Amino acid sequence: MSKSLSGLELSRALKKNILSGSVGFVFFVCMGGAFLTGFALQLGVSPLQIGLLGSLPLMVYPVQVLASYIGERTGERKKIWFWAAILQRALWIPVVFFPFLFARSNPGICIKTLLIVVLLSSLLGSIGVPLWYSWWADIIPSEKGGSFWAKRNIFVNSVALISSLLLARFLDLFPKTDATGGFMGFAILFGIGIICGEIDILIHRSIPDPGMSYHPRKVRLLSLLKKPFQHPNFRRYALFLTIWNFAVYIMAPFVNVYFLKVLRMNYLNIYFLNSLHLGMNILFSQFWGYLEDRFGHKPVMLVCLLGTGIHPLVYLFVTPQNYLILLPIMFSILGALSSGIGIASTNLLLILSPKENKSIFISVFNSLVGLAASIAPLLAGEIVQLTQGLRLSFMGNTFLNLHLLFLLSMFMRLSCLPLLRRIEERQAKPVGLIIKQITAGNPFRLIPNLILLRSKREENKVKAIRSLGKGKNILAVGELISALDDPSLKVRREAAIALGRIGSREAVKPLIEKLESPEAGIQPYVAEALGRIKDKRSAAYLIKHLRDPDRWTREEVIRALSKLEDKTTFQSLMSSLLREEKDPLVFASVVDSLIKTGEAKALWMILPFFKKIDSPLLKRQLAISIGDFLGREGEFYKLLHEELTIFGQRTTHILKEVSGAIRREEKRIRIEGYYRKLNELVEKIEEDYLNQRWAFCIRKISSLSMKLAFIWWRKDGQYFDETTLQESKQSYTILKEKILSLHKKLGVNLCFLDLLATSSTEETSSFEEALLSIYALKQIVKVKSF
């Protein structure tokens, strides 16, 4: 029976896995890729033998079934894997010496030895694959799979990148014309690989095995083999990747041949491309791992496969003259996408394989994929051999037999993608959503900040969160939500601020939870964030905190409510206006918030309180809020600043503009002597204002505004003055209501001036009220017909 590891054991096991994988990957770098192809070509292999070298590692995949069965029967998966892996590495020792003994006298022996070593080494490696994955599937928690494999990819591929470049440069130091025919470089290369491979295995010895979850002693192999095929979802996944890998491997062994023979590239150039591939793989591993944990493995895999499916087409246009331009671009894109494919395919295999008999499912899967992929290089070798010497010219480009393989690979890859869509994954999000999320944010900013966010230093986390919030990257929302539970108050605070800036509705529920949690200590920041997001679900919770004992929290809650555009919030804010009258700062926030609701009745409720305020500073603050309601935001603040700097300069200019508007109206519609009286009224307003007779100034402005409204009011296409109507309080009221219903902004300014004039006395009126009156008059004059 399996047992879970403790937190400390799990942490140590994962670190050793990454360390061993990083060291061990040097073995696979040395014994594969362009190094193995170059070594084989130097021995003089044929195209068919090149195809055989590519297919032999895949042909032996079915042995994984037998290995899994033995593991299920014995429960000794770690021991079986250990000895198989030790021998797998040791088998390469003869290859180090054979070229010196037989390369010139009998190269056929060297080629046969190489093929046998590749076969046996691959056989032993295949024995360990399902046992190793079964072992680690029982260790790694499923919810951390994406992030762990992404982190492992970063370290492993970093080592692969550095080692491949160094070894490629090292190998280029040994020309084919030296005394050993260039084989000395390969001998040292293989020796380094064997040593690193054995160290990898030895590190694994100290990693515990939690025990196989299910291994009955008396179970028939045939009955075990049937189980994967009886699992519809697993069966679909196996079919898809079988076809996909066939399409990949029909060209994969001949890519390096194409580089070495057709493009005449050296090893350093080839591994420079591989380094670009690995570098982008490393850079994007964290990004894809994060996306997969949030959106699911299948949709991320599909997005990445769409990009890689068309890349073989590029090879048709690569020449010795342009490969230094086209190939680096292509390999960079491939590297970024392949990291997502690798992480997603591994996790999907582990998820779709049930816990019971997991190793059997993995081995059957690898056997099917491996068998199909092993046939592909052999078929490709035959195609290349049959089409030897083929040259076609089209639109100035020359196409060879290898180009046929590249085209065939592309068409097969694209044709099998619909199969992936049929695979079911729980909680997987739509592909369109992922594409939208990726294009909405900047992955190059996201990736380094996500890495920095996982730092153990508080200042690094704060820096990362601020950057993510500033970039408004919606992909970071999941990590920022997690940061709301960070032990650091600074981190929690910055996370709430960043979530507000990003504005994702996904953050509403977690933020509400923190608003309801006093111990979180970030309620003001949470309220501000909820206000920025403007989700009506938060209204009830924010209203509840209008009575919060903390003044700062109440202020932010009030501001947040004004942004929600929810009718239920207005009455709550009105209640707060009465409740917070004795607290000037909170009261100012209530007034500002009520004004921002855009409700005209808010202004009527605020005006009595505004007139009673004694503090010049607070009165001016509220005047700015009222001014923003009457006109354009920020415009009244500028006017107030100018008047406080040079009293009368700006207001005199505004009143001149009013006189100019009256004169222009007089030219259009002549009413004998009437406009002259209006201009005289403007002059009196200016005189009262400059002499600081605030109440007189306000009442005259109200009277002027109503007279102008009468003049500009149209009826049956005709202008007429106030004498057309009975000049009475009732007629003014009718006019205001009519205007308010047709032109809200104009009606609000008229009503504001009327209310202000009604309550103005020499004792209670102020500079701020008079300035607001002039500003309201300016807004009325702006509109001449309505």
QUIVENNOR-V579745 format. One record per residue. N is the residue number from 0. RES is the residue in three letters. BURIAL is + if it has 24 or more other C-alpha atoms within 12 Angstrom, else -. Layout:
N | RES | BURIAL
N | RES | BURIAL
//
This chain:
0 | MET | -
1 | SER | -
2 | LYS | -
3 | SER | -
4 | LEU | -
5 | SER | -
6 | GLY | -
7 | LEU | -
8 | GLU | -
9 | LEU | +
10 | SER | -
11 | ARG | -
12 | ALA | +
13 | LEU | +
14 | LYS | +
15 | LYS | +
16 | ASN | +
17 | ILE | +
18 | LEU | +
19 | SER | +
20 | GLY | +
21 | SER | +
22 | VAL | +
23 | GLY | +
24 | PHE | +
25 | VAL | +
26 | PHE | +
27 | PHE | +
28 | VAL | +
29 | CYS | +
30 | MET | +
31 | GLY | +
32 | GLY | +
33 | ALA | +
34 | PHE | +
35 | LEU | +
36 | THR | +
37 | GLY | +
38 | PHE | +
39 | ALA | +
40 | LEU | +
41 | GLN | +
42 | LEU | +
43 | GLY | +
44 | VAL | +
45 | SER | +
46 | PRO | +
47 | LEU | +
48 | GLN | +
49 | ILE | +
50 | GLY | +
51 | LEU | +
52 | LEU | +
53 | GLY | +
54 | SER | +
55 | LEU | +
56 | PRO | +
57 | LEU | +
58 | MET | +
59 | VAL | +
60 | TYR | +
61 | PRO | +
62 | VAL | +
63 | GLN | +
64 | VAL | +
65 | LEU | +
66 | ALA | +
67 | SER | +
68 | TYR | +
69 | ILE | +
70 | GLY | +
71 | GLU | +
72 | ARG | +
73 | THR | -
74 | GLY | +
75 | GLU | +
76 | ARG | +
77 | LYS | +
78 | LYS | +
79 | ILE | +
80 | TRP | +
81 | PHE | +
82 | TRP | -
83 | ALA | +
84 | ALA | +
85 | ILE | +
86 | LEU | +
87 | GLN | +
88 | ARG | +
89 | ALA | +
90 | LEU | +
91 | TRP | +
92 | ILE | +
93 | PRO | +
94 | VAL | +
95 | VAL | +
96 | PHE | -
97 | PHE | +
98 | PRO | +
99 | PHE | +
100 | LEU | -
101 | PHE | -
102 | ALA | +
103 | ARG | -
104 | SER | -
105 | ASN | -
106 | PRO | -
107 | GLY | -
108 | ILE | -
109 | CYS | +
110 | ILE | +
111 | LYS | +
112 | THR | +
113 | LEU | +
114 | LEU | +
115 | ILE | -
116 | VAL | +
117 | VAL | +
118 | LEU | +
119 | LEU | +
120 | SER | +
121 | SER | +
122 | LEU | +
123 | LEU | +
124 | GLY | +
125 | SER | +
126 | ILE | +
127 | GLY | +
128 | VAL | +
129 | PRO | +
130 | LEU | +
131 | TRP | +
132 | TYR | +
133 | SER | +
134 | TRP | +
135 | TRP | +
136 | ALA | +
137 | ASP | +
138 | ILE | +
139 | ILE | +
140 | PRO | -
141 | SER | -
142 | GLU | -
143 | LYS | -
144 | GLY | +
145 | GLY | +
146 | SER | +
147 | PHE | +
148 | TRP | +
149 | ALA | +
150 | LYS | +
151 | ARG | +
152 | ASN | +
153 | ILE | +
154 | PHE | +
155 | VAL | +
156 | ASN | +
157 | SER | +
158 | VAL | +
159 | ALA | +
160 | LEU | +
161 | ILE | +
162 | SER | +
163 | SER | +
164 | LEU | +
165 | LEU | +
166 | LEU | +
167 | ALA | +
168 | ARG | -
169 | PHE | +
170 | LEU | +
171 | ASP | +
172 | LEU | -
173 | PHE | -
174 | PRO | -
175 | LYS | -
176 | THR | -
177 | ASP | -
178 | ALA | -
179 | THR | -
180 | GLY | -
181 | GLY | +
182 | PHE | +
183 | MET | +
184 | GLY | +
185 | PHE | +
186 | ALA | +
187 | ILE | -
188 | LEU | +
189 | PHE | +
190 | GLY | +
191 | ILE | +
192 | GLY | +
193 | ILE | +
194 | ILE | +
195 | CYS | +
196 | GLY | +
197 | GLU | +
198 | ILE | +
199 | ASP | +
200 | ILE | +
201 | LEU | +
202 | ILE | +
203 | HIS | +
204 | ARG | -
205 | SER | -
206 | ILE | +
207 | PRO | +
208 | ASP | +
209 | PRO | +
210 | GLY | +
211 | MET | +
212 | SER | +
213 | TYR | +
214 | HIS | +
215 | PRO | -
216 | ARG | -
217 | LYS | -
218 | VAL | -
219 | ARG | -
220 | LEU | -
221 | LEU | -
222 | SER | -
223 | LEU | +
224 | LEU | +
225 | LYS | -
226 | LYS | +
227 | PRO | +
228 | PHE | -
229 | GLN | -
230 | HIS | -
231 | PRO | -
232 | ASN | +
233 | PHE | +
234 | ARG | +
235 | ARG | +
236 | TYR | +
237 | ALA | +
238 | LEU | +
239 | PHE | +
240 | LEU | +
241 | THR | +
242 | ILE | +
243 | TRP | +
244 | ASN | +
245 | PHE | +
246 | ALA | +
247 | VAL | +
248 | TYR | +
249 | ILE | +
250 | MET | +
251 | ALA | +
252 | PRO | +
253 | PHE | +
254 | VAL | +
255 | ASN | +
256 | VAL | +
257 | TYR | +
258 | PHE | +
259 | LEU | +
260 | LYS | -
261 | VAL | +
262 | LEU | +
263 | ARG | -
264 | MET | +
265 | ASN | +
266 | TYR | +
267 | LEU | +
268 | ASN | +
269 | ILE | +
270 | TYR | +
271 | PHE | +
272 | LEU | +
273 | ASN | +
274 | SER | +
275 | LEU | +
276 | HIS | +
277 | LEU | +
278 | GLY | +
279 | MET | +
280 | ASN | +
281 | ILE | +
282 | LEU | +
283 | PHE | +
284 | SER | +
285 | GLN | +
286 | PHE | +
287 | TRP | +
288 | GLY | +
289 | TYR | +
290 | LEU | +
291 | GLU | +
292 | ASP | +
293 | ARG | +
294 | PHE | +
295 | GLY | +
296 | HIS | +
297 | LYS | +
298 | PRO | +
299 | VAL | +
300 | MET | +
301 | LEU | +
302 | VAL | +
303 | CYS | +
304 | LEU | +
305 | LEU | +
306 | GLY | +
307 | THR | +
308 | GLY | +
309 | ILE | +
310 | HIS | +
311 | PRO | +
312 | LEU | +
313 | VAL | +
314 | TYR | +
315 | LEU | +
316 | PHE | +
317 | VAL | +
318 | THR | +
319 | PRO | -
320 | GLN | -
321 | ASN | -
322 | TYR | +
323 | LEU | -
324 | ILE | -
325 | LEU | -
326 | LEU | +
327 | PRO | +
328 | ILE | -
329 | MET | +
330 | PHE | +
331 | SER | +
332 | ILE | +
333 | LEU | +
334 | GLY | +
335 | ALA | +
336 | LEU | +
337 | SER | +
338 | SER | +
339 | GLY | +
340 | ILE | +
341 | GLY | +
342 | ILE | +
343 | ALA | +
344 | SER | +
345 | THR | +
346 | ASN | +
347 | LEU | +
348 | LEU | +
349 | LEU | +
350 | ILE | +
351 | LEU | +
352 | SER | +
353 | PRO | +
354 | LYS | +
355 | GLU | +
356 | ASN | +
357 | LYS | +
358 | SER | +
359 | ILE | +
360 | PHE | +
361 | ILE | +
362 | SER | +
363 | VAL | +
364 | PHE | +
365 | ASN | +
366 | SER | +
367 | LEU | +
368 | VAL | +
369 | GLY | +
370 | LEU | +
371 | ALA | +
372 | ALA | +
373 | SER | +
374 | ILE | +
375 | ALA | +
376 | PRO | +
377 | LEU | +
378 | LEU | +
379 | ALA | +
380 | GLY | +
381 | GLU | +
382 | ILE | +
383 | VAL | +
384 | GLN | -
385 | LEU | -
386 | THR | -
387 | GLN | -
388 | GLY | -
389 | LEU | -
390 | ARG | -
391 | LEU | -
392 | SER | -
393 | PHE | -
394 | MET | -
395 | GLY | -
396 | ASN | -
397 | THR | -
398 | PHE | +
399 | LEU | +
400 | ASN | +
401 | LEU | +
402 | HIS | +
403 | LEU | +
404 | LEU | +
405 | PHE | +
406 | LEU | +
407 | LEU | +
408 | SER | +
409 | MET | +
410 | PHE | +
411 | MET | +
412 | ARG | +
413 | LEU | +
414 | SER | -
415 | CYS | +
416 | LEU | +
417 | PRO | -
418 | LEU | +
419 | LEU | +
420 | ARG | +
421 | ARG | -
422 | ILE | +
423 | GLU | +
424 | GLU | +
425 | ARG | -
426 | GLN | -
427 | ALA | +
428 | LYS | +
429 | PRO | +
430 | VAL | +
431 | GLY | -
432 | LEU | -
433 | ILE | +
434 | ILE | -
435 | LYS | -
436 | GLN | +
437 | ILE | +
438 | THR | -
439 | ALA | -
440 | GLY | +
441 | ASN | -
442 | PRO | +
443 | PHE | -
444 | ARG | +
445 | LEU | +
446 | ILE | +
447 | PRO | +
448 | ASN | +
449 | LEU | +
450 | ILE | +
451 | LEU | +
452 | LEU | +
453 | ARG | +
454 | SER | -
455 | LYS | -
456 | ARG | -
457 | GLU | -
458 | GLU | -
459 | ASN | -
460 | LYS | +
461 | VAL | +
462 | LYS | +
463 | ALA | +
464 | ILE | +
465 | ARG | +
466 | SER | +
467 | LEU | +
468 | GLY | +
469 | LYS | +
470 | GLY | +
471 | LYS | +
472 | ASN | +
473 | ILE | +
474 | LEU | +
475 | ALA | +
476 | VAL | +
477 | GLY | +
478 | GLU | +
479 | LEU | +
480 | ILE | +
481 | SER | -
482 | ALA | +
483 | LEU | +
484 | ASP | +
485 | ASP | +
486 | PRO | -
487 | SER | -
488 | LEU | -
489 | LYS | +
490 | VAL | +
491 | ARG | +
492 | ARG | +
493 | GLU | +
494 | ALA | +
495 | ALA | +
496 | ILE | +
497 | ALA | +
498 | LEU | +
499 | GLY | +
500 | ARG | +
501 | ILE | +
502 | GLY | +
503 | SER | +
504 | ARG | +
505 | GLU | +
506 | ALA | +
507 | VAL | +
508 | LYS | +
509 | PRO | +
510 | LEU | +
511 | ILE | +
512 | GLU | +
513 | LYS | +
514 | LEU | +
515 | GLU | +
516 | SER | -
517 | PRO | -
518 | GLU | -
519 | ALA | +
520 | GLY | +
521 | ILE | +
522 | GLN | +
523 | PRO | +
524 | TYR | +
525 | VAL | +
526 | ALA | +
527 | GLU | +
528 | ALA | +
529 | LEU | +
530 | GLY | +
531 | ARG | +
532 | ILE | +
533 | LYS | +
534 | ASP | +
535 | LYS | +
536 | ARG | +
537 | SER | +
538 | ALA | +
539 | ALA | +
540 | TYR | +
541 | LEU | +
542 | ILE | +
543 | LYS | +
544 | HIS | +
545 | LEU | +
546 | ARG | +
547 | ASP | +
548 | PRO | -
549 | ASP | -
550 | ARG | -
551 | TRP | +
552 | THR | +
553 | ARG | +
554 | GLU | +
555 | GLU | +
556 | VAL | +
557 | ILE | +
558 | ARG | +
559 | ALA | +
560 | LEU | +
561 | SER | +
562 | LYS | +
563 | LEU | +
564 | GLU | +
565 | ASP | +
566 | LYS | -
567 | THR | -
568 | THR | +
569 | PHE | +
570 | GLN | +
571 | SER | +
572 | LEU | +
573 | MET | +
574 | SER | +
575 | SER | +
576 | LEU | +
577 | LEU | -
578 | ARG | -
579 | GLU | +
580 | GLU | -
581 | LYS | -
582 | ASP | -
583 | PRO | +
584 | LEU | +
585 | VAL | +
586 | PHE | +
587 | ALA | +
588 | SER | +
589 | VAL | +
590 | VAL | +
591 | ASP | +
592 | SER | +
593 | LEU | +
594 | ILE | +
595 | LYS | +
596 | THR | +
597 | GLY | +
598 | GLU | +
599 | ALA | +
600 | LYS | -
601 | ALA | +
602 | LEU | +
603 | TRP | +
604 | MET | +
605 | ILE | +
606 | LEU | +
607 | PRO | +
608 | PHE | +
609 | PHE | +
610 | LYS | +
611 | LYS | -
612 | ILE | +
613 | ASP | -
614 | SER | -
615 | PRO | -
616 | LEU | -
617 | LEU | +
618 | LYS | +
619 | ARG | +
620 | GLN | +
621 | LEU | +
622 | ALA | +
623 | ILE | +
624 | SER | +
625 | ILE | +
626 | GLY | +
627 | ASP | +
628 | PHE | +
629 | LEU | +
630 | GLY | +
631 | ARG | -
632 | GLU | -
633 | GLY | -
634 | GLU | +
635 | PHE | +
636 | TYR | +
637 | LYS | -
638 | LEU | +
639 | LEU | +
640 | HIS | -
641 | GLU | -
642 | GLU | +
643 | LEU | -
644 | THR | -
645 | ILE | -
646 | PHE | -
647 | GLY | +
648 | GLN | -
649 | ARG | +
650 | THR | +
651 | THR | +
652 | HIS | -
653 | ILE | +
654 | LEU | +
655 | LYS | +
656 | GLU | +
657 | VAL | +
658 | SER | +
659 | GLY | -
660 | ALA | +
661 | ILE | +
662 | ARG | +
663 | ARG | -
664 | GLU | +
665 | GLU | +
666 | LYS | -
667 | ARG | -
668 | ILE | -
669 | ARG | -
670 | ILE | -
671 | GLU | -
672 | GLY | -
673 | TYR | +
674 | TYR | +
675 | ARG | -
676 | LYS | -
677 | LEU | +
678 | ASN | +
679 | GLU | -
680 | LEU | +
681 | VAL | +
682 | GLU | +
683 | LYS | +
684 | ILE | +
685 | GLU | +
686 | GLU | -
687 | ASP | +
688 | TYR | +
689 | LEU | +
690 | ASN | -
691 | GLN | -
692 | ARG | +
693 | TRP | +
694 | ALA | +
695 | PHE | +
696 | CYS | +
697 | ILE | +
698 | ARG | +
699 | LYS | +
700 | ILE | +
701 | SER | +
702 | SER | +
703 | LEU | +
704 | SER | +
705 | MET | +
706 | LYS | +
707 | LEU | +
708 | ALA | +
709 | PHE | +
710 | ILE | +
711 | TRP | +
712 | TRP | +
713 | ARG | -
714 | LYS | -
715 | ASP | -
716 | GLY | -
717 | GLN | -
718 | TYR | +
719 | PHE | +
720 | ASP | +
721 | GLU | +
722 | THR | -
723 | THR | -
724 | LEU | -
725 | GLN | -
726 | GLU | -
727 | SER | -
728 | LYS | -
729 | GLN | -
730 | SER | -
731 | TYR | +
732 | THR | -
733 | ILE | -
734 | LEU | +
735 | LYS | +
736 | GLU | -
737 | LYS | -
738 | ILE | +
739 | LEU | -
740 | SER | -
741 | LEU | -
742 | HIS | -
743 | LYS | +
744 | LYS | +
745 | LEU | +
746 | GLY | +
747 | VAL | +
748 | ASN | +
749 | LEU | +
750 | CYS | +
751 | PHE | +
752 | LEU | +
753 | ASP | +
754 | LEU | +
755 | LEU | +
756 | ALA | +
757 | THR | -
758 | SER | +
759 | SER | +
760 | THR | -
761 | GLU | -
762 | GLU | -
763 | THR | +
764 | SER | +
765 | SER | +
766 | PHE | +
767 | GLU | +
768 | GLU | +
769 | ALA | +
770 | LEU | +
771 | LEU | +
772 | SER | +
773 | ILE | +
774 | TYR | +
775 | ALA | +
776 | LEU | +
777 | LYS | +
778 | GLN | +
779 | ILE | +
780 | VAL | +
781 | LYS | +
782 | VAL | +
783 | LYS | +
784 | SER | -
785 | PHE | +
//
